[in-house]
Amino acid sequence: MTTVLVAGATGSLGSLIVRNLLDRGADVRALVRQSSVDKLVAHPNLTPCVGDLADGADALRHHVDGVEVVVSAVQGGPEVIIDGQRELLRAAERAGVHRMIPSDFSINLFGYGYGVNILSDLRRVFADSFATSTVARTSVAVGAFPEYFLGAIHEVLDPAAGTFSVWGDGTRPIDITTIPDTAAFTAAIALDPRTAGREVHVVGERLSMLELRNEVEAASGRRWDLVRRGTVRDLRAEVVRRQFAASSLVEYVALQYQVAMFDGTASLRDVRNADYPDVVPTSVAAYLAGAGAAHFTVPETARRQGEWPTAV
Ligand SMILES: NC(=O)c1ccc[n+]([C@@H]2O[C@H](COP(=O)([O-])OP(=O)(O)OC[C@H]3O[C@@H](n4cnc5c(N)ncnc54)[C@H](OP(=O)(O)O)[C@@H]3O)[C@@H](O)[C@H]2O)c1
């Protein structure tokens, strides 16, 4: 039985990774902060490990003793994504862990460079930590979670105005994978030793913004007026304008993702779904007919200013 430690085990994605790993017969250790222990669901093969990445490598070390794979699904600013994950990596090195999946789970952030996206930059800095590490890095890229991409932060759907907004011509395919499907793929990848030292791309569905609008109209049974907001060049200019004007990164970071999605640099390459045939991802149509129907009516609660987004 493979032993996997999951950091961020109480989060939206991490909790589902834990469930999928248990379903696949893994022995799972859940790194969980004291304040969040109650969020864990009991299971005979699940061991709660109370700790915080901020505790440092020495304190984290005993949690990773005997662990083969570490999966991180934490979220936060540089103190978590860079400093905290580095402490976990140092602990994993000392314990002889084979592989670590960092908390990337994004568009193909290694398809573009520094300065395009502030949250990608944190993950890129952490990825460099593996250059001198004995632990092999396995990065998982999935494209956009529709749970966020169709939420208020991305400014695509506006249910009150009945509009669907597009930057660029709307014809370039974009990569979309739901949170449950990302968790299912990640559990399979975590238990697949072939992924050591690789960036693994998997996807739910690829479709253009114009096709996505058709899916939204079909699922909602209503018309969504197409708003063409400008070219991708205009989008880049809007990001820069907001960076100077914004009081919080929440006001521009979603558009930073869209720059890389719509100029194609973040497109997934060498998609490996075929390596995991038992993971059958949800189509966008099925997502919109189920949980995704909430996008048509329920506005998301605005985030507190200055808070690092839990996701984009
Ligand atoms: N591709 C996309 O469109 C997309 C969208 C959203 C998210 N994501 C990515 O998915 C990943 C997971 O995001 P999420 O939305 O699932 O995050 P989330 O729900 O906010 O969960 C974050 C988890 O990290 C834990 N955590 C935070 N700081 C910690 C620390 N110092 N020590 C230990 N644990 C800590 C939290 O614990 P507590 O329960 O104690 O707070 C929680 O379990 C992130 O890499 C995110 O960028 C991608």
The ligand as a Tripos MOL2 file, in Angstrom:
@<TRIPOS>MOLECULE
LIG
   48    52     1     0     0
SMALL
NO_CHARGES

@<TRIPOS>ATOM
      1 N1         -6.9460   25.8160  -12.1740 N.am      1 LIG1
      2 C1         -7.7920   26.6120  -11.5320 C.2       1 LIG1
      3 O1         -8.6580   27.2750  -12.1260 O.2       1 LIG1
      4 C2         -7.7290   26.6770  -10.0510 C.ar      1 LIG1
      5 C3         -8.7610   27.2610   -9.3550 C.ar      1 LIG1
      6 C4         -8.7290   27.2480   -7.9860 C.ar      1 LIG1
      7 C5         -7.6480   26.7080   -7.3160 C.ar      1 LIG1
      8 N2         -6.6310   26.1800   -8.0100 N.ar      1 LIG1
      9 C6         -5.4620   25.6330   -7.3030 C.3       1 LIG1
     10 O2         -5.8360   24.4990   -6.5480 O.3       1 LIG1
     11 C7         -5.0110   24.4390   -5.3650 C.3       1 LIG1
     12 C8         -5.9160   24.2370   -4.1320 C.3       1 LIG1
     13 O3         -6.8150   25.3360   -4.0410 O.3       1 LIG1
     14 P1         -8.1600   25.2570   -3.1690 P.3       1 LIG1
     15 O4         -9.1320   26.1850   -3.7840 O.co2     1 LIG1
     16 O5         -8.5370   23.8360   -2.9400 O.co2     1 LIG1
     17 O6         -7.6550   25.8870   -1.8180 O.3       1 LIG1
     18 P2         -8.4770   26.0230   -0.4290 P.3       1 LIG1
     19 O7         -9.8360   25.4330   -0.5220 O.co2     1 LIG1
     20 O8         -8.3390   27.4400    0.0060 O.co2     1 LIG1
     21 O9         -7.6450   25.0870    0.5730 O.3       1 LIG1
     22 C9         -6.3530   25.4630    0.9720 C.3       1 LIG1
     23 C10        -5.8330   24.3990    1.9300 C.3       1 LIG1
     24 O10        -4.5080   24.7900    2.3280 O.3       1 LIG1
     25 C11        -4.4180   24.6680    3.7310 C.3       1 LIG1
     26 N3         -3.3750   25.5610    4.2330 N.ar      1 LIG1
     27 C12        -3.2350   26.8790    3.9780 C.ar      1 LIG1
     28 N4         -2.1590   27.3530    4.6340 N.ar      1 LIG1
     29 C13        -1.6000   26.3020    5.2780 C.ar      1 LIG1
     30 C14        -0.4650   26.1550    6.1170 C.ar      1 LIG1
     31 N5          0.3170   27.1830    6.4310 N.pl3     1 LIG1
     32 N6         -0.2000   24.9190    6.6310 N.ar      1 LIG1
     33 C15        -0.9830   23.8590    6.3310 C.ar      1 LIG1
     34 N7         -2.0860   23.9510    5.5290 N.ar      1 LIG1
     35 C16        -2.3780   25.1600    5.0200 C.ar      1 LIG1
     36 C17        -5.8150   25.0200    4.2270 C.3       1 LIG1
     37 O11        -6.0000   24.5780    5.5480 O.3       1 LIG1
     38 P3         -7.1780   25.1430    6.5110 P.3       1 LIG1
     39 O12        -8.3920   24.2830    6.2540 O.co2     1 LIG1
     40 O13        -6.6080   24.9670    7.8690 O.co2     1 LIG1
     41 O14        -7.3840   26.5950    6.1440 O.co2     1 LIG1
     42 C18        -6.6530   24.2440    3.2250 C.3       1 LIG1
     43 O15        -6.6900   22.8760    3.5610 O.3       1 LIG1
     44 C19        -4.1760   25.6980   -5.3520 C.3       1 LIG1
     45 O16        -2.8930   25.4500   -5.8990 O.3       1 LIG1
     46 C20        -4.9250   26.6100   -6.2780 C.3       1 LIG1
     47 O17        -4.1390   27.5960   -6.8880 O.3       1 LIG1
     48 C21        -6.6390   26.1360   -9.3730 C.ar      1 LIG1
@<TRIPOS>BOND
     1     1     2 1
     2     2     3 2
     3     2     4 1
     4     4     5 ar
     5     4    48 ar
     6     5     6 ar
     7     6     7 ar
     8     7     8 ar
     9     8     9 1
    10     8    48 ar
    11     9    10 1
    12     9    46 1
    13    10    11 1
    14    11    12 1
    15    11    44 1
    16    12    13 1
    17    13    14 1
    18    14    15 2
    19    14    16 1
    20    14    17 1
    21    17    18 1
    22    18    19 2
    23    18    20 1
    24    18    21 1
    25    21    22 1
    26    22    23 1
    27    23    24 1
    28    23    42 1
    29    24    25 1
    30    25    26 1
    31    25    36 1
    32    26    27 ar
    33    26    35 ar
    34    27    28 ar
    35    28    29 ar
    36    29    30 ar
    37    29    35 ar
    38    30    31 1
    39    30    32 ar
    40    32    33 ar
    41    33    34 ar
    42    34    35 ar
    43    36    37 1
    44    36    42 1
    45    37    38 1
    46    38    39 2
    47    38    40 1
    48    38    41 1
    49    42    43 1
    50    44    45 1
    51    44    46 1
    52    46    47 1
@<TRIPOS>SUBSTRUCTURE
     1 LIG1         1 GROUP 0 **** ****
